Amino acid sequence: MALWLVVVAILLSATLILALSLGPLKTAANVGTIRLFAFIQYLAAALLALARLLGKA
C-alpha cells in the first residue's frame, strides 16, 4: 500500500513540474532540463508500478 502512495506522490510531483514548465517557467533558459526531470519522474513511477504489479517490489 505504501508503494502506491509513493507512486501517486511521484506522479503528482511530475505533473506539477510539467505544468510549471509549460506555464510560468516556459521562458526559462533551462526549461528543457526541467521537463526532463518531469519525464524521468514519470518513468520512475511507471517502473515502480510495474515492479509492484509483477511482484518484484
Buried (B, 14 or more C-beta within 10 A) or exposed (E): EEEEEBBEEBBEBBEEBBEBBEEEBEEEEEBEEBBEBBEEBBEBBEEBBEEBEEEEE
